[in-house]
Amino acid sequence: MEVVKTDIRAQDPAELQRIIMEKGWPRYRYDQVAEWIWKKQKIDFQQMKNLPKDLILFLEENFVFHPVVIDKVQHSNDGTIKSRMKLHDDHLIESVLIPVPKENRYTVCVSSQVGCSLTCSFCATGKMKRMRNLTAAEIFDQIVLVNQQSMEKFEHPLTNIVFMGMGEPLLNYKNVLKSVELISSPKGLGMSPKRITVSTVGIAKMIRKLADDGVKFNLALSLHAADDKKRSSIMPINDQNDLETLMEALEYFHSQTKNRISYEYIAFNEFNDSLSDAKNLLKYCNRFPVRINIIEYNSISGADFEKSKVDRLDVFAKYLINRGIMVTVRRSRGKDIDAACGQLANKG
């Protein structure tokens, strides 16, 4: 009967340590295995040179790696690189490298789920079904692979990680937090959690849990409208998590963590970009320190929206800036390869 091998990177660390020690090897052998896997990113037991041969054989007989592999790469005219990645079960996800050499910033946008269950009307991923959550290792692999791209193409490592790809990170809570631990640990990639931002459509209960768990990363709320009626019309999740409930959760998050909070606000022409909309938004900017990223809308098939006109956007942004709010207007990157915000959909 064939032995079903466990994905070693999905194995609970304490359990793996127990198994190795129970079989007669000293504890430090587990530490060596973990270093090869997470710090040196090896996915072949034969490459773990300082392990005894009998331990390598044991690992090969009982465990397997399920690495993420790059399936297709597209290069944008603006330098953005979108990678479609294949998982061990043939599901596909997408990751995006966004280089800004002038600012010495190289950002990876990673996915946390295969598809998404939240059906936001302006988002291509939201029109897909959610097939499954990604494991912590699959999130980790995206960063490793895109970092290799950044080094090869730009001779510069990644500087920032944003969980703004496919899926809702807080609906894959355990694996997202585990991946952040692996990314930020000196025993993993060693990146500062201050360079990591997790973006959510707004699930109040889980935002409070982030606060209680004392996370160190930054939090972004995909806001996109500052009154409940409008927000619910484009984001059904708002029916269960209205703006006041979200603001109370964010206040609690800030009081517990002091971590940076930002609002992501896609500007839709004549929907959420009027002076009245700006006044509504201002009300949600004075309860805790926040910065606003106004994002250019990127069209997708089946969605009846247009991007905001430049003059309307200028009036909107200036109203907030003149009242002391930190506002950045982000021009889209990677639109020509469907790599911009809201466009990830695994299109061939």
C-alpha positions in Angstrom: 0.0 0.0 0.0 1.4 3.4 -1.0 2.3 5.8 1.8 0.5 9.1 1.5 3.2 11.7 2.1 2.5 14.8 4.1 3.5 18.2 2.7 6.4 19.0 5.2 5.7 22.7 5.0 2.1 22.3 6.1 3.2 20.1 9.1 2.9 21.8 12.5 6.4 22.7 13.6 6.0 21.3 17.1 4.7 18.1 15.6 7.5 17.8 13.1 10.1 18.4 15.9 8.4 15.7 18.0 8.5 13.2 15.1 12.2 13.8 14.4 13.1 13.5 18.1 10.9 10.4 18.6 12.8 8.7 15.8 16.0 9.2 17.7 17.6 12.3 16.2 18.5 15.2 18.5 16.4 18.4 18.6 18.9 20.4 16.6 18.3 18.3 13.6 14.8 19.7 13.5 16.3 23.2 13.6 18.5 22.3 10.7 15.6 21.0 8.6 13.6 24.2 9.4 16.5 26.4 8.3 16.8 24.6 5.0 13.1 24.9 4.3 12.4 28.5 5.4 15.7 30.4 5.5 17.4 28.8 2.5 14.1 27.9 0.7 15.2 24.4 -0.4 12.5 22.1 -1.7 14.7 19.0 -2.1 15.8 16.9 0.8 19.0 15.9 -1.0 20.2 19.5 -0.9 20.1 19.6 2.9 23.8 18.8 3.1 24.4 18.9 6.8 21.7 16.2 7.6 22.7 12.6 8.1 21.7 10.3 5.3 19.3 8.2 7.4 17.4 11.4 8.3 17.2 12.5 4.6 15.9 9.0 3.7 13.3 9.2 6.5 12.1 12.6 5.3 11.9 11.5 1.7 9.9 8.4 2.7 7.4 10.4 4.8 7.2 13.9 3.4 6.9 15.8 0.2 7.1 19.4 -1.0 4.3 21.1 -2.8 6.1 24.1 -4.3 4.4 26.8 -6.3 5.7 27.2 -9.8 5.5 30.0 -12.3 3.2 29.1 -15.1 3.2 32.3 -17.2 4.8 35.7 -17.0 3.6 39.0 -18.5 5.6 42.2 -18.7 3.9 45.6 -18.7 5.2 48.6 -20.6 5.6 50.3 -17.2 7.8 47.6 -15.8 5.1 45.8 -13.8 5.5 42.0 -14.0 2.5 39.7 -13.5 3.1 36.0 -12.8 0.4 33.3 -13.1 1.4 30.6 -10.7 0.4 26.9 -10.6 -0.3 25.1 -7.3 0.3 21.4 -6.8 -3.4 20.6 -7.4 -3.3 22.6 -10.7 -5.2 25.6 -9.3 -3.9 29.0 -10.6 -3.2 32.2 -8.7 -1.6 35.5 -9.7 1.1 37.7 -8.1 2.3 41.1 -9.3 5.7 42.8 -9.0 5.4 46.6 -9.0 8.8 48.3 -9.3 9.3 52.0 -8.6 13.0 52.4 -9.0 12.9 56.2 -8.5 11.6 55.7 -5.0 13.7 52.5 -4.4 10.4 50.6 -3.9 9.8 47.1 -5.2 6.4 45.8 -4.1 4.9 42.3 -4.5 1.1 42.0 -4.5 0.3 38.5 -3.3 -2.8 36.3 -3.3 -4.2 34.6 -0.2 -7.0 32.5 -1.8 -7.8 30.8 -5.1 -10.6 33.0 -6.2 -12.8 34.9 -3.8 -16.2 34.6 -2.3 -17.0 38.2 -1.7 -18.5 39.3 -5.1 -17.4 43.0 -5.1 -19.0 44.3 -8.3 -15.9 46.1 -9.5 -13.4 43.3 -9.1 -12.5 40.6 -11.6 -11.5 38.1 -8.8 -14.9 38.6 -7.2 -16.5 37.2 -10.2 -14.7 33.9 -9.7 -15.6 31.2 -7.2 -13.5 30.8 -4.1 -11.9 27.4 -4.7 -9.8 27.2 -1.5 -7.5 29.0 0.8 -3.8 29.1 0.2 -1.4 27.5 2.7 1.2 29.6 4.4 3.9 28.0 2.3 2.0 28.9 -0.9 1.9 32.5 0.2 5.6 32.3 1.2 6.5 30.8 -2.2 4.9 33.7 -4.1 7.2 36.1 -2.3 10.3 34.0 -2.9 9.6 33.6 -6.6 8.8 37.3 -7.1 11.9 38.3 -5.1 13.9 36.2 -7.5 12.3 38.1 -10.4 13.1 41.4 -8.8 16.7 40.5 -8.3 17.1 39.2 -11.9 15.3 42.1 -13.6 16.1 45.1 -11.3 19.0 43.8 -9.2 17.1 44.8 -6.1 15.2 42.7 -3.5 11.6 43.3 -2.6 11.0 46.2 -0.2 7.3 45.8 0.4 4.6 43.1 0.5 0.9 43.8 0.1 -1.8 41.2 0.6 -3.9 42.8 -2.2 -4.0 40.0 -4.7 -6.7 37.4 -5.2 -8.9 36.6 -2.2 -9.8 38.1 1.2 -6.9 37.6 3.6 -9.0 37.7 6.8 -11.0 34.8 5.5 -7.8 32.8 5.5 -6.7 34.2 8.8 -4.6 31.4 10.2 -2.5 30.8 7.1 -2.0 34.5 6.4 -0.7 35.2 9.9 1.5 32.1 9.7 2.9 33.4 6.3 3.6 36.8 7.8 5.5 35.0 10.7 7.6 33.1 8.2 8.2 36.2 6.1 9.2 38.4 9.0 11.1 35.9 11.2 14.9 35.9 11.2 14.6 32.2 10.6 12.6 32.9 7.5 12.9 35.9 5.1 13.7 38.4 7.8 11.5 41.2 6.4 10.2 43.9 8.8 6.5 43.5 9.4 6.3 47.3 9.0 6.9 46.7 5.3 3.9 44.3 5.1 0.3 45.5 4.5 -2.7 43.3 4.7 -5.8 44.6 2.9 -9.3 43.6 3.8 -12.8 44.5 2.5 -13.7 44.9 6.2 -14.6 42.0 8.5 -15.0 43.7 11.9 -14.7 40.6 14.0 -11.4 39.6 12.4 -10.0 43.1 12.6 -10.6 43.0 16.3 -8.9 39.6 16.4 -5.8 41.1 14.6 -5.7 43.6 17.4 -6.0 41.0 20.1 -3.3 38.9 18.5 -0.9 41.9 18.5 0.0 41.9 14.9 2.9 44.2 13.8 1.9 44.7 10.1 0.0 47.6 8.5 -3.7 47.3 7.8 -5.6 48.6 4.7 -9.4 48.8 4.5 -10.9 48.6 1.0 -13.4 51.4 1.6 -14.5 52.7 -1.8 -17.5 54.5 -0.6 -18.2 56.5 2.6 -21.9 55.9 3.0 -23.5 52.6 3.7 -26.0 52.6 0.8 -23.4 53.2 -1.8 -20.9 50.8 -0.3 -23.4 48.0 0.1 -24.4 48.4 -3.6 -20.9 47.6 -4.7 -19.7 45.5 -1.8 -22.3 43.1 -0.3 -20.1 42.4 2.7 -21.1 45.9 4.0 -24.6 44.5 4.8 -23.0 42.5 7.7 -20.2 44.9 8.4 -21.5 48.5 8.1 -19.2 51.5 8.3 -19.9 52.3 11.9 -19.1 48.7 12.9 -15.9 48.8 10.9 -14.8 52.2 12.3 -15.3 50.9 15.9 -13.2 47.8 15.0 -10.5 50.0 13.4 -10.4 52.3 16.4 -9.9 49.2 18.6 -7.1 47.9 16.2 -5.3 51.3 16.4 -5.7 51.6 20.2 -4.2 48.1 20.7 -1.4 48.1 18.0 -0.7 51.7 17.0 -0.1 50.2 13.5 -0.6 52.2 10.4 -4.1 52.1 8.9 -5.0 53.2 5.4 -8.1 53.4 3.3 -8.1 52.2 -0.3 -10.6 54.2 -2.3 -11.2 53.4 -6.0 -12.6 56.5 -7.6 -15.6 55.7 -9.9 -16.8 58.5 -12.1 -20.0 60.2 -10.7 -20.5 57.5 -8.2 -18.2 58.2 -5.2 -16.0 61.1 -6.4 -18.2 64.2 -5.7 -17.5 66.9 -3.1 -20.3 65.4 -1.0 -18.5 62.0 -1.1 -15.3 63.7 0.1 -17.1 65.3 3.0 -18.6 61.9 4.0 -15.1 60.4 3.8 -13.6 63.1 6.0 -15.9 62.0 8.8 -14.2 58.6 8.8 -10.7 60.2 8.8 -10.8 61.9 12.2 -11.3 59.0 14.6 -7.7 57.6 14.3 -4.7 58.5 12.2 -5.3 57.3 8.6 -3.9 57.8 5.1 -6.0 57.5 2.0 -4.8 55.9 -1.2 -7.1 57.0 -4.0 -6.9 54.4 -6.8 -7.6 54.8 -10.5 -10.4 52.4 -11.5 -9.3 49.7 -14.0 -12.1 48.4 -16.2 -13.1 44.8 -16.2 -15.6 43.0 -18.4 -19.1 42.8 -17.0 -18.8 45.9 -14.7 -20.5 49.1 -15.6 -18.1 51.6 -14.1 -15.8 54.3 -15.5 -12.7 55.8 -13.9 -13.1 59.2 -12.3 -12.4 62.3 -14.5 -9.1 64.1 -13.6 -10.8 67.4 -12.6 -13.3 65.6 -10.3 -10.5 63.6 -8.7 -8.5 66.8 -8.1 -11.3 68.5 -6.4 -12.0 65.4 -4.3 -8.4 65.0 -3.2 -7.7 68.7 -2.6 -10.7 68.9 -0.2 -9.2 66.2 2.0 -5.6 67.4 1.7 -6.6 70.9 2.7 -8.1 69.5 5.9 -4.9 67.8 6.9 -5.6 64.3 5.6 -2.7 62.4 4.0 -3.8 61.5 0.5 -2.0 59.7 -2.3 -3.5 59.5 -5.7 -2.2 56.2 -7.2 -2.0 55.9 -11.0 -2.6 52.4 -12.1 0.3 50.1 -13.0 0.2 47.1 -15.3 -3.2 47.9 -16.9 -2.0 46.6 -20.3 -1.5 43.1 -18.9 -4.6 43.1 -16.6 -2.3 43.3 -13.5 -3.8 46.5 -12.0 -5.9 46.7 -8.9 -9.1 44.7 -9.4 -8.1 43.0 -12.6 -6.6 39.6 -11.4 -8.6 36.8 -12.8 -6.3 34.1 -14.2 -7.0 35.1 -17.7 -4.8 33.1 -20.2 
